[in-house]
């Protein structure tokens, strides 16, 4: 019982810190160690971010290839794209798919870059 009271009195000053002081201390420690924290998180996060970026790039590349092959096929067969039935078919078949997946690919690429901005900075430009 005596040990508990003396321990309690000796460490009373640790309990008297205000919540705002502790938050400020936590923020200061986080800012001082931001690069170290980012480098510690980086191995798996960098792999996920890189695969997300490359996946988005692959989707955009596939869509460009898909659109180019459709235009090439129309040119090889000698069919005019500007004929109304051909244009309507082309727009419904190819451009709809192109404009559905291209924003997805762009969003994947931008999300990867923006979300991992601190980790890339810590890995590429260490202090």
C-alpha positions as CSV (number, residue, x, y, z in Angstrom):
1,X,0.0,0.0,0.0
2,X,2.8,2.4,0.9
3,X,4.7,1.7,-2.4
4,X,1.6,2.4,-4.4
5,X,1.0,5.8,-2.7
6,X,4.6,6.9,-3.1
7,X,4.7,5.8,-6.7
8,X,1.4,7.7,-7.2
9,X,2.8,10.9,-5.6
10,X,6.1,10.6,-7.5
11,X,4.4,10.4,-10.9
12,X,1.6,12.9,-10.2
13,X,3.3,15.5,-12.4
14,X,2.9,13.3,-15.4
15,X,-0.9,13.4,-14.9
16,X,-1.0,17.1,-14.6
17,X,-0.1,17.8,-18.2
18,X,-3.0,19.5,-20.1
19,X,-4.6,17.8,-23.0
20,X,-3.6,20.7,-25.3
21,X,0.1,20.4,-24.2
22,X,0.0,16.6,-25.0
23,X,-1.5,17.2,-28.4
24,X,1.1,19.9,-29.1
25,X,3.8,17.5,-28.1
26,X,2.4,14.7,-30.3
27,X,2.2,17.1,-33.2
28,X,5.8,18.2,-32.6
29,X,7.1,14.7,-32.5
30,X,5.1,13.7,-35.6
31,X,6.6,16.7,-37.5
32,X,10.1,15.9,-36.4
33,X,9.8,12.3,-37.4
34,X,7.6,12.6,-40.5
35,X,10.2,11.4,-42.9
36,X,11.2,8.5,-40.6
37,X,7.6,7.5,-40.2
38,X,7.0,7.7,-44.0
39,X,10.1,5.6,-44.7
40,X,8.9,3.0,-42.2
41,X,5.6,2.7,-43.9
42,X,7.0,2.8,-47.3
43,X,7.8,-0.7,-48.4
44,X,4.3,-2.1,-48.6
45,X,2.7,1.2,-49.4
46,X,5.1,2.0,-52.2
47,X,4.4,-1.4,-53.7
48,X,0.6,-0.8,-53.5
49,X,0.9,2.7,-54.9
50,X,3.2,1.6,-57.7
51,X,0.9,-1.3,-58.7
52,X,-2.2,1.1,-58.6
53,X,-0.4,3.6,-60.8
54,X,0.7,1.0,-63.3
55,X,-2.8,-0.5,-63.3
56,X,-4.2,2.9,-64.1
57,X,-1.6,3.4,-66.8
58,X,-2.4,-0.1,-68.2
59,X,-6.2,0.7,-68.4
60,X,-5.5,3.9,-70.3
61,X,-3.1,2.1,-72.6
62,X,-5.6,-0.6,-73.3
63,X,-8.3,1.9,-74.0
64,X,-6.1,3.8,-76.4
65,X,-5.1,0.6,-78.2
66,X,-8.8,-0.4,-78.3
67,X,-9.8,2.9,-79.9
68,X,-6.9,2.9,-82.3
69,X,-7.6,-0.7,-83.4
70,X,-11.3,0.2,-84.1
71,X,-10.3,3.2,-86.2
72,X,-7.7,1.1,-88.0
73,X,-10.3,-1.6,-88.7
74,X,-12.7,0.9,-90.2
75,X,-9.9,2.4,-92.4
76,X,-8.8,-1.1,-93.6
77,X,-12.3,-2.1,-94.6
78,X,-12.8,1.2,-96.4
79,X,-15.9,2.1,-94.4
80,X,-16.4,5.8,-93.9
81,X,-16.7,6.6,-90.2
82,X,-18.7,9.7,-91.0
83,X,-21.7,7.7,-92.4
84,X,-24.5,8.0,-89.9
85,X,-25.0,4.3,-89.1
86,X,-21.2,3.7,-88.9
87,X,-20.7,6.7,-86.7
88,X,-23.6,5.7,-84.4
89,X,-22.2,2.2,-84.1
90,X,-18.7,3.5,-83.4
91,X,-19.9,5.9,-80.8
92,X,-22.0,3.4,-78.9
93,X,-19.5,0.5,-79.1
94,X,-16.1,2.1,-78.6
95,X,-16.3,5.6,-77.3
96,X,-18.7,4.7,-74.5
97,X,-16.2,2.1,-73.2
98,X,-13.3,4.5,-73.8
99,X,-14.9,7.3,-71.7
100,X,-15.9,4.9,-68.9
101,X,-12.5,3.4,-68.3
102,X,-10.2,6.3,-69.1
103,X,-11.4,8.4,-66.1
104,X,-11.0,5.3,-63.9
105,X,-7.4,4.9,-65.1
106,X,-6.7,8.6,-64.5
107,X,-8.2,8.5,-61.1
108,X,-6.1,5.5,-60.2
109,X,-2.9,7.2,-61.3
110,X,-3.7,10.6,-59.6
111,X,-4.9,8.9,-56.4
112,X,-1.6,6.9,-56.2
113,X,0.5,10.0,-56.7
114,X,-1.4,12.3,-54.4
115,X,-2.0,9.7,-51.7
116,X,1.7,8.7,-51.6
117,X,3.2,12.1,-52.0
118,X,4.9,12.1,-48.5
119,X,6.2,8.6,-48.9
120,X,7.7,9.3,-52.3
121,X,9.3,12.5,-51.0
122,X,10.8,10.6,-48.1
123,X,12.1,7.9,-50.3
124,X,13.5,10.0,-53.1
125,X,14.7,13.0,-51.1
126,X,15.9,11.8,-47.7
127,X,16.9,14.5,-45.2
